[in-house]
Amino acid sequence: MESSSFRDCEAWRAEGLPLSTSSNEACKLYDAILTQYVTWRNIGSVGGLEGCFSAIKAADPNFVMGHVMSTGMELMGTASSPRLNQRLASAVKKTVELATCQNITQREKLHVKAMELFSLGYLKGLYSFGLMETRFYDQAEKVAMEGLALVPDDAWSVHSVAHVYEMKAEADKGLKFMESREKDWRVSDMLASHNYWHWALYFIEKGQYEAALQIFDSEIFKRCKATGSMLDVVDSSSLLSRLEMEGVCVKDRWREMLQVTLPHTDDHVTLFNDLHFLMASLGAKETGASQRLLEGLQELAKTPGDNYQHELAGPVGVPVCQALMEYQGGNYGQAVELMYPVRYRMVEMGGSDAQRDVFNQLLIHAALKSDDKHHQRLGRCLLVEREALRPNSPLTDRLMRRAMALHS
């Protein structure tokens, strides 16, 4: 590829992607770097990537995106860390300083911020979470711990580790981990409530319900009422549902919860949210709100348009809503018949594996409580499956004993 084919300042502006430099040479070298990066090959005529990195700084020493590319790619190479490499740390600092003192575009500012966050290790938490949701639990924990070594107050890395211990039913490790790092992550107000939710799940796993309720009252629901954040709302409903399935009386808390969810009954933004609003109205025995939510969803399912959530309402959302309503009414067999056929499609509604586990638990409880022998056998099979996925889970062991007591 000839250097004449790379875009100069005017060509970048014509693309709607102006670069904050007056050097045509710097713009062309920026294009050359991008081309080599996306094609995974060095172009000899421009000196390869390393040659371009040197040349772009010479063409315009203050070109912010030139620094973003050279420093960012070194960071992504992971051969060195700014924590140990002072030269690399200085390069990051210089890029940020250049961006601060120049009138660059918003897009360029975002590139700088992404590079800075990567250098601090925050992106390790995000990467770890992706590994965790694809069930590479050991690798996810390792990457998150690397992130925390760089940034101890990275609440997302804490969050990822919390998920790992939840999915592996390692409640004791989870409790110790969350407590030891609480002072670091509790100040992350947008995620703190969710991390407390994970902490409470460990107590439910161990059957320590009062401890879970204490966290709900003092941290989770208090923050939920203050923020109205949907993440906090679904966490609150989910926790109360899990406790109720374990036989804990939470009816007064459901009434309080309803005051938060009731204004959202007709929102129908996501099915995941809708189901958690429904949990609250069912728990509070607010039949009118429950029915209105279901009927609203049924109407939207008839003419979903381009809304994917509404498209999913008919085959998945409505049956799960109906299953929750049947379960609440004591019609456990009907709840199984509605939920079991769609259990593998519930992932389409959103939420993490840990968040959707409330529906797995509800299906198991419904199957065990059903009068239908086939459902009871199904419940026991689901417990065997759960034990295989989460060995040594106290919660699974309790449900196993309940199944034996009910069906012996």
ZIDAWO-V592616 format. One record per residue. N is the residue number from 1. PHI is phi as a letter, one per 30 degrees, with the letter a starting at -180 (none if undefined). BURIAL is # if it has 9 or more other C-alpha atoms within 8 Angstrom, else .. Layout:
<<N/PHI/BURIAL> <N/PHI/BURIAL>>
This chain:
<<1/none/.> <2/d/.> <3/d/#> <4/d/.> <5/d/.> <6/d/#> <7/d/#> <8/c/#> <9/e/#> <10/d/.> <11/d/.> <12/d/#> <13/d/#> <14/d/.> <15/d/.> <16/i/.> <17/b/.> <18/d/#> <19/c/#> <20/d/#> <21/a/#> <22/c/.> <23/c/#> <24/d/#> <25/d/#> <26/d/#> <27/d/#> <28/d/#> <29/d/#> <30/d/#> <31/d/#> <32/d/#> <33/d/#> <34/e/.> <35/d/.> <36/d/#> <37/d/.> <38/d/.> <39/c/.> <40/h/.> <41/a/.> <42/d/.> <43/c/#> <44/d/.> <45/d/.> <46/c/#> <47/i/#> <48/i/#> <49/d/#> <50/d/.> <51/d/#> <52/d/#> <53/d/#> <54/d/.> <55/d/#> <56/d/#> <57/d/#> <58/d/.> <59/d/#> <60/a/#> <61/e/.> <62/c/.> <63/d/#> <64/e/#> <65/d/#> <66/d/#> <67/d/#> <68/e/#> <69/d/#> <70/d/#> <71/d/#> <72/d/#> <73/d/.> <74/d/#> <75/d/#> <76/d/.> <77/d/.> <78/h/.> <79/d/.> <80/b/#> <81/b/#> <82/d/#> <83/d/.> <84/c/.> <85/c/#> <86/d/.> <87/d/.> <88/d/#> <89/d/#> <90/d/.> <91/d/#> <92/d/#> <93/d/.> <94/d/.> <95/d/#> <96/d/#> <97/d/.> <98/d/#> <99/d/#> <100/d/.> <101/c/.> <102/c/.> <103/c/.> <104/c/#> <105/d/#> <106/d/.> <107/d/.> <108/d/#> <109/e/#> <110/d/.> <111/d/#> <112/d/#> <113/d/#> <114/d/.> <115/d/#> <116/d/#> <117/d/#> <118/d/#> <119/d/#> <120/d/.> <121/j/#> <122/d/#> <123/d/#> <124/d/#> <125/d/#> <126/d/#> <127/d/#> <128/e/#> <129/d/#> <130/d/#> <131/d/#> <132/d/#> <133/d/#> <134/c/.> <135/i/.> <136/c/#> <137/d/#> <138/d/.> <139/d/#> <140/d/#> <141/d/#> <142/d/.> <143/d/#> <144/d/#> <145/d/#> <146/d/#> <147/d/#> <148/d/#> <149/d/.> <150/d/#> <151/b/#> <152/d/.> <153/c/.> <154/d/#> <155/d/#> <156/d/#> <157/d/#> <158/e/#> <159/e/#> <160/d/#> <161/d/#> <162/e/#> <163/d/#> <164/e/#> <165/d/#> <166/d/#> <167/d/#> <168/c/#> <169/h/#> <170/c/#> <171/d/#> <172/d/.> <173/d/.> <174/d/#> <175/d/#> <176/d/.> <177/d/.> <178/d/#> <179/d/.> <180/d/.> <181/c/.> <182/e/.> <183/d/.> <184/d/#> <185/c/#> <186/d/#> <187/d/.> <188/d/.> <189/d/.> <190/d/.> <191/b/#> <192/e/#> <193/d/#> <194/d/#> <195/d/#> <196/d/#> <197/e/#> <198/d/#> <199/e/#> <200/d/#> <201/d/#> <202/d/#> <203/d/#> <204/d/#> <205/e/#> <206/d/#> <207/i/.> <208/c/#> <209/d/#> <210/d/.> <211/d/#> <212/d/#> <213/d/#> <214/d/.> <215/d/#> <216/e/#> <217/d/#> <218/d/.> <219/b/#> <220/d/#> <221/d/#> <222/e/#> <223/d/#> <224/e/#> <225/d/.> <226/d/.> <227/c/.> <228/i/#> <229/e/.> <230/d/.> <231/d/.> <232/d/#> <233/d/#> <234/d/#> <235/d/#> <236/d/#> <237/d/#> <238/d/#> <239/d/#> <240/d/#> <241/d/#> <242/d/#> <243/d/#> <244/d/#> <245/d/#> <246/d/.> <247/j/.> <248/d/.> <249/d/.> <250/b/#> <251/d/.> <252/d/.> <253/d/.> <254/d/#> <255/d/#> <256/d/.> <257/d/#> <258/e/#> <259/d/.> <260/d/#> <261/d/#> <262/e/#> <263/d/.> <264/c/.> <265/e/#> <266/c/.> <267/d/.> <268/h/#> <269/d/.> <270/b/.> <271/d/#> <272/e/#> <273/d/#> <274/e/#> <275/d/#> <276/d/#> <277/d/#> <278/d/#> <279/e/#> <280/d/#> <281/d/#> <282/d/#> <283/d/#> <284/d/#> <285/i/.> <286/c/#> <287/d/.> <288/d/.> <289/d/#> <290/d/#> <291/d/.> <292/d/#> <293/d/#> <294/d/#> <295/d/.> <296/d/#> <297/d/#> <298/d/#> <299/d/.> <300/d/#> <301/d/#> <302/d/.> <303/b/.> <304/d/#> <305/i/.> <306/c/.> <307/d/.> <308/d/.> <309/d/#> <310/d/#> <311/d/#> <312/d/#> <313/e/#> <314/d/#> <315/d/#> <316/b/#> <317/d/#> <318/d/#> <319/e/#> <320/d/#> <321/e/#> <322/d/#> <323/d/#> <324/d/#> <325/d/#> <326/d/#> <327/d/#> <328/d/.> <329/d/.> <330/i/.> <331/c/#> <332/d/#> <333/d/#> <334/d/#> <335/d/#> <336/d/#> <337/d/.> <338/d/#> <339/d/#> <340/e/.> <341/d/.> <342/c/#> <343/d/.> <344/d/.> <345/c/.> <346/d/#> <347/d/#> <348/d/.> <349/d/#> <350/j/.> <351/i/#> <352/d/.> <353/e/#> <354/d/#> <355/d/.> <356/d/#> <357/d/.> <358/d/#> <359/d/.> <360/d/#> <361/d/#> <362/d/#> <363/d/#> <364/d/#> <365/d/#> <366/d/#> <367/d/#> <368/d/#> <369/d/#> <370/d/#> <371/d/.> <372/d/.> <373/d/.> <374/d/.> <375/d/#> <376/d/#> <377/d/#> <378/e/#> <379/e/#> <380/d/#> <381/d/.> <382/d/#> <383/d/#> <384/d/.> <385/d/.> <386/d/#> <387/d/#> <388/d/.> <389/d/.> <390/b/#> <391/e/#> <392/i/.> <393/d/#> <394/e/#> <395/d/#> <396/d/#> <397/d/#> <398/d/.> <399/d/#> <400/d/#> <401/d/.> <402/d/.> <403/d/#> <404/d/.> <405/d/.> <406/d/.> <407/c/.> <408/d/.>>
